[in-house]
Amino acid sequence: QLAVAVAVAPGPPGPCSTSTAVRRPPRHISRSRGLHRGAMSVVAAVSSTHPSATADGSPPQMATTRLERGSLLVGGRELLSQCPPEATLRAGVADAAPGAAFLGARAAAPSSRHVFSLGTIPKGWRWLSLFKLKIWWMAPKTGADTAGVPAETQMLLLEKTGNGVEDTVYALMLPVLDGDFRASLQGSPENELQFCFESGDPDVQTMDAVDAVFVNSGDNPFKLMKESIKILSKIKGTFSHIESKETPANLDWFGWCTWDAFYKAVNPVGIEEGLQSLREGGAPPRFLIIDDGWQQIVNEFKEVDGALLEETVFAERLVDLKENDKFRGEACKNLGDLVKKIKETHGVKYVYAWHALLGYWGGVCTSSDVMEKYNPKLVYPVQSPGDVANLRDVAMDSLEKYGVGIIDPEKIYEFYNDQHSYLSSVGVDGVKVDVQNVMETLGHGFGGRVALTRKYQHALEESIARNFKGNNLICCMSHSSDHIYSALKSAVARASEDFMPREPTLQTLHIANVAFNSLLLGEIFIPDWDMFQSKHETAEFHGAARALSGGGVYVSDKPGVHDFNVLKKLVLPDGSILRARYAGRPTRDCLFNDPVMDGKSLLKIWNLNNLSAAVGVFNCQGAGNWTWLVEEISHVPTAVNITGHLSPSDVESLEEITGDEWNGETAVYAFNSCSLSRLQKHQSLELSLVTMTCEIYTISPIQ
């Protein structure tokens, strides 16, 4: 029963300078949609979601959101000061949340890239940024100074406290997609908050950024995030809130992925051995991902000197839609034969196959007879200045040098349909699609990054709907807002960079990263916190986090290398898992702390189940640095003992599982220490954890 209990508890600032208009005549100039903004500030007063307290106890009056005399006021507080004249505000964008608005600006001349100032964040606010650390992935960063807001910030949550908890205001700034343009936030050395507005195609230009940065405020950061994403989805119409999407059925079953078990050497014999050893140990996988290594690819750079050959791996290209020779031989006749065998013999219910958004890392082989029908051509990616302002990625360095075989956008649905109809015909149930953010670098000549990403994403979703029985798609390497705000049907997305079993200093970072990223991603997708390995020095740490994630639970164990004591805390005998209700996210008192490097903060992650709640407490201090500091600081892991507090009030929306008569009393059970406490909702208990240890608390309301 204890096994069931844990399963139930379940950069450098200012990288850009203001751009000037492209000198040649533009092919396409995007105009604002029915709204002309001059170079003067637009003053608008609208209601906010945060009520102002009154001294006489009368009903609170709604605060106003307005851009006035160089200040942006939200929730009754000044969010930005020294706003320049070119900053604009479009208010009244949602009847249900009259405080919601869009910030924008108008330039003196059209260009494909602008950098506009919005002003300065006054003292008293602290912020949490989710920014693109690499082209593929977001990471969190906290701070208080405007200059410290990192380039490529895609979410900025801010908090300003008053005299009490009731006086705390939260503001949310979401740079979004506006027509053919994409916005991102960044601080500057001049202590200005800027937004970068770019199309990714020199021929797609505009003067106007009208709906570039969504702004909203409230007194509950989680409700604020949920409300804001729902508002945006209705206004934009290009993506959907997670509540409107079909949940893939495989998420409620334990899974196994072949990647860390074999890497690209995956083969039929190894797959069967892995499934058998897990099944015989009492943790039968009902969900399998056949990761990279099953496709027919070609490396066209074999003549390159040995020293350079390794970097060409990411430029390898797809030559055929069917499986390679490893899956055609004595072990199995073909991929269909393997899928049939593992479903019948090992009880696997769902099989996914891996592929990249462009077919393979380097796209498709342009000289392949099979690929000829899709009109492929070789193009060379161009990264945004924002992408290279933080961490460069070795895969993108390779693709920039050797090029990408891109499919004609008008043929991309045909390509996906051919690929997926073949996979479906051999019994495959869905796909994990990787390398998605590469599209943002290929917009030149295709109408820009937003238009190209949306074309591919919607074609992918339509093919999934046509060829597979469920919404069986995992999106990966897809943290650019180009993709996030183009996900109409996609319901699952990886929440961070890979679990890396051979990198000891990245384990605690992984847990903190997925939890913080889920604040944004969890409103649009079910975040996938990635696989882990059960026989690993951090297995308990990772396993506890997966129990709280609200997403899938799957491992990448090598065949025969398992710890079933860990697995049986997560997996029921029939292979099912007990998945929590929402995406696991940091508790409110952790949102603006650094649980990895400040030396004092524990990370608490909360979630709800049908009849109880859970909070996992993790000590992520001392084991590693955030990866953007790796090259600057040689980290030596140090065990640190941290003391903190746990309270039933750490769980948001606890009233969802309590009746109207509940008096606030709870039973709190600590899984590892087997201790039981009786606490009122706002009471707390003290706990201490050393580095890389955790505790899961099940919180049950006493009725």
Secondary structure as the mmCIF struct_conf table of DSSP 4:
data_model
#
loop_
_struct_conf.conf_type_id
_struct_conf.id
_struct_conf.beg_label_comp_id
_struct_conf.beg_label_asym_id
_struct_conf.beg_label_seq_id
_struct_conf.end_label_comp_id
_struct_conf.end_label_asym_id
_struct_conf.end_label_seq_id
HELX_RH_AL_P HELX_RH_AL_P1 LEU A 2 VAL A 8
BEND BEND1 PRO A 13 PRO A 13
BEND BEND2 ARG A 23 ARG A 24
HELX_LH_PP_P HELX_LH_PP_P1 PRO A 25 PRO A 26
BEND BEND3 ARG A 27 ARG A 27
STRN STRN1 HIS A 28 SER A 30
HELX_LH_PP_P HELX_LH_PP_P2 ARG A 31 SER A 32
BEND BEND4 ARG A 33 GLY A 34
BEND BEND5 ALA A 39 MET A 40
HELX_LH_PP_P HELX_LH_PP_P3 SER A 41 VAL A 43
STRN STRN2 VAL A 46 SER A 52
HELX_LH_PP_P HELX_LH_PP_P4 ALA A 53 ALA A 53
TURN_TY1_P TURN_TY1_P1 ALA A 55 ASP A 56
HELX_LH_PP_P HELX_LH_PP_P5 SER A 58 PRO A 60
STRN STRN3 GLN A 61 GLU A 68
TURN_TY1_P TURN_TY1_P2 ARG A 69 GLY A 70
STRN STRN4 SER A 71 VAL A 74
TURN_TY1_P TURN_TY1_P3 GLY A 75 GLY A 76
STRN STRN5 ARG A 77 LEU A 80
STRN STRN6 SER A 81 SER A 81
BEND BEND6 GLN A 82 GLN A 82
TURN_TY1_P TURN_TY1_P4 PRO A 85 GLU A 86
STRN STRN7 ALA A 87 ALA A 91
BEND BEND7 ASP A 95 ALA A 96
TURN_TY1_P TURN_TY1_P5 PRO A 98 GLY A 99
STRN STRN8 ALA A 101 SER A 111
BEND BEND8 SER A 112 SER A 112
STRN STRN9 ARG A 113 GLY A 119
STRN STRN10 THR A 120 THR A 120
HELX_LH_PP_P HELX_LH_PP_P6 ILE A 121 PRO A 122
TURN_TY1_P TURN_TY1_P6 LYS A 123 GLY A 124
STRN STRN11 TRP A 125 LYS A 132
BEND BEND9 LEU A 133 TRP A 136
STRN STRN12 MET A 138 GLY A 143
BEND BEND10 ALA A 144 ASP A 145
HELX_RH_3T_P HELX_RH_3T_P1 THR A 146 GLY A 148
BEND BEND11 VAL A 149 VAL A 149
HELX_LH_PP_P HELX_LH_PP_P7 PRO A 150 PRO A 150
TURN_TY1_P TURN_TY1_P7 ALA A 151 GLU A 152
STRN STRN13 THR A 153 LYS A 160
BEND BEND12 ASN A 163 GLY A 164
HELX_RH_3T_P HELX_RH_3T_P2 VAL A 165 ASP A 167
STRN STRN14 VAL A 169 PRO A 175
STRN STRN15 LEU A 177 ASP A 178
TURN_TY1_P TURN_TY1_P8 GLY A 179 ASP A 180
STRN STRN16 PHE A 181 GLY A 187
TURN_TY1_P TURN_TY1_P9 PRO A 189 GLU A 190
BEND BEND13 ASN A 191 ASN A 191
STRN STRN17 LEU A 193 GLU A 198
BEND BEND14 GLY A 200 ASP A 201
TURN_TY1_P TURN_TY1_P10 PRO A 202 ASP A 203
STRN STRN18 VAL A 204 GLY A 218
BEND BEND15 ASP A 219 ASP A 219
HELX_RH_AL_P HELX_RH_AL_P2 PRO A 221 LYS A 236
BEND BEND16 THR A 238 PHE A 239
HELX_RH_3T_P HELX_RH_3T_P3 ILE A 242 SER A 244
BEND BEND17 LYS A 245 LYS A 245
HELX_LH_PP_P HELX_LH_PP_P8 GLU A 246 PRO A 248
HELX_RH_3T_P HELX_RH_3T_P4 ALA A 249 ASP A 252
STRN STRN19 TRP A 253 TRP A 253
STRN STRN20 GLY A 255 CYS A 257
BEND BEND18 THR A 258 THR A 258
HELX_RH_AL_P HELX_RH_AL_P3 TRP A 259 PHE A 262
HELX_RH_3T_P HELX_RH_3T_P5 TYR A 263 ALA A 265
HELX_RH_AL_P HELX_RH_AL_P4 PRO A 268 GLU A 280
TURN_TY1_P TURN_TY1_P11 GLY A 281 GLY A 282
BEND BEND19 ARG A 286 ARG A 286
STRN STRN21 PHE A 287 ILE A 290
BEND BEND20 ASP A 292 TRP A 294
STRN STRN22 GLN A 295 VAL A 298
TURN_TY1_P TURN_TY1_P12 GLU A 300 GLU A 303
BEND BEND21 VAL A 304 VAL A 304
HELX_RH_AL_P HELX_RH_AL_P5 GLY A 306 LEU A 309
HELX_RH_3T_P HELX_RH_3T_P6 GLU A 310 ALA A 315
STRN STRN23 ARG A 317 GLU A 323
HELX_RH_3T_P HELX_RH_3T_P7 ASP A 325 PHE A 327
BEND BEND22 ARG A 328 ALA A 331
BEND BEND23 LYS A 333 ASN A 334
HELX_RH_AL_P HELX_RH_AL_P6 LEU A 335 HIS A 346
STRN STRN24 TYR A 350 ALA A 356
TURN_TY1_P TURN_TY1_P13 LEU A 357 LEU A 358
STRN STRN25 GLY A 359 GLY A 359
BEND BEND24 TYR A 360 TYR A 360
TURN_TY1_P TURN_TY1_P14 TRP A 361 GLY A 362
STRN STRN26 GLY A 363 VAL A 364
TURN_TY1_P TURN_TY1_P15 THR A 366 SER A 367
TURN_TY1_P TURN_TY1_P16 ASP A 369 MET A 371
HELX_RH_3T_P HELX_RH_3T_P8 GLU A 372 TYR A 374
STRN STRN27 LYS A 377 VAL A 379
TURN_TY1_P TURN_TY1_P17 PRO A 385 GLY A 386
HELX_RH_3T_P HELX_RH_3T_P9 ASP A 387 ALA A 389
BEND BEND25 ASN A 390 ASN A 390
HELX_RH_AL_P HELX_RH_AL_P7 VAL A 394 TYR A 402
STRN STRN28 VAL A 404 ILE A 406
HELX_LH_PP_P HELX_LH_PP_P9 ILE A 407 ASP A 408
HELX_RH_3T_P HELX_RH_3T_P10 PRO A 409 LYS A 411
HELX_RH_AL_P HELX_RH_AL_P8 ILE A 412 SER A 425
TURN_TY1_P TURN_TY1_P18 VAL A 426 GLY A 427
STRN STRN29 GLY A 430 ASP A 434
HELX_RH_3T_P HELX_RH_3T_P11 GLN A 436 THR A 441
TURN_TY1_P TURN_TY1_P19 HIS A 444 GLY A 447
HELX_RH_AL_P HELX_RH_AL_P9 ARG A 449 ASN A 467
BEND BEND26 PHE A 468 GLY A 470
STRN STRN30 LEU A 473 CYS A 475
BEND BEND27 MET A 477 MET A 477
BEND BEND28 SER A 480 SER A 480
HELX_RH_AL_P HELX_RH_AL_P10 SER A 481 ILE A 484
TURN_TY1_P TURN_TY1_P20 TYR A 485 SER A 486
BEND BEND29 LEU A 488 LYS A 489
STRN STRN31 VAL A 492 ARG A 494
BEND BEND30 SER A 496 GLU A 497
HELX_LH_PP_P HELX_LH_PP_P10 ASP A 498 PHE A 499
TURN_TY1_P TURN_TY1_P21 PRO A 501 ARG A 502
HELX_RH_3T_P HELX_RH_3T_P12 PRO A 504 LEU A 506
HELX_RH_AL_P HELX_RH_AL_P11 GLN A 507 LEU A 521
TURN_TY1_P TURN_TY1_P22 GLY A 522 ILE A 524
BEND BEND31 PHE A 525 PHE A 525
STRN STRN32 ILE A 526 ASP A 528
STRN STRN33 PHE A 532 PHE A 532
BEND BEND32 SER A 534 HIS A 536
TURN_TY1_P TURN_TY1_P23 GLU A 537 THR A 538
HELX_RH_AL_P HELX_RH_AL_P12 ALA A 539 LEU A 548
BEND BEND33 SER A 549 GLY A 551
STRN STRN34 TYR A 554 VAL A 555
HELX_LH_PP_P HELX_LH_PP_P11 ASP A 557 LYS A 558
TURN_TY1_P TURN_TY1_P24 PRO A 559 GLY A 560
HELX_RH_AL_P HELX_RH_AL_P13 PHE A 564 LEU A 567
TURN_TY1_P TURN_TY1_P25 LYS A 568 LEU A 570
TURN_TY1_P TURN_TY1_P26 PRO A 573 ASP A 574
BEND BEND34 GLY A 575 GLY A 575
STRN STRN35 SER A 576 SER A 576
BEND BEND35 ARG A 581 TYR A 582
STRN STRN36 ARG A 585 PRO A 586
HELX_RH_3T_P HELX_RH_3T_P13 ARG A 588 CYS A 590
TURN_TY1_P TURN_TY1_P27 LEU A 591 PHE A 592
BEND BEND36 ASN A 593 ASN A 593
TURN_TY1_P TURN_TY1_P28 PRO A 595 MET A 597
BEND BEND37 ASP A 598 LYS A 600
HELX_LH_PP_P HELX_LH_PP_P12 SER A 601 LEU A 602
STRN STRN37 LEU A 603 LEU A 608
BEND BEND38 ASN A 610 LEU A 611
STRN STRN38 ALA A 613 PHE A 618
TURN_TY1_P TURN_TY1_P29 GLN A 621 GLY A 622
BEND BEND39 ALA A 623 ALA A 623
HELX_RH_3T_P HELX_RH_3T_P14 THR A 627 LEU A 629
TURN_TY1_P TURN_TY1_P30 VAL A 630 GLU A 632
STRN STRN39 ASN A 641 LEU A 646
HELX_RH_3T_P HELX_RH_3T_P15 PRO A 648 ASP A 650
BEND BEND40 VAL A 651 VAL A 651
TURN_TY1_P TURN_TY1_P31 GLU A 652 SER A 653
HELX_RH_3T_P HELX_RH_3T_P16 LEU A 654 ILE A 657
BEND BEND41 THR A 658 THR A 658
TURN_TY1_P TURN_TY1_P32 ASP A 660 GLU A 661
BEND BEND42 GLY A 664 GLY A 664
STRN STRN40 GLU A 665 ALA A 670
TURN_TY1_P TURN_TY1_P33 PHE A 671 CYS A 674
STRN STRN41 SER A 675 GLN A 680
TURN_TY1_P TURN_TY1_P34 LYS A 681 HIS A 682
STRN STRN42 LEU A 685 VAL A 690
TURN_TY1_P TURN_TY1_P35 THR A 691 MET A 692
STRN STRN43 CYS A 694 PRO A 701
#
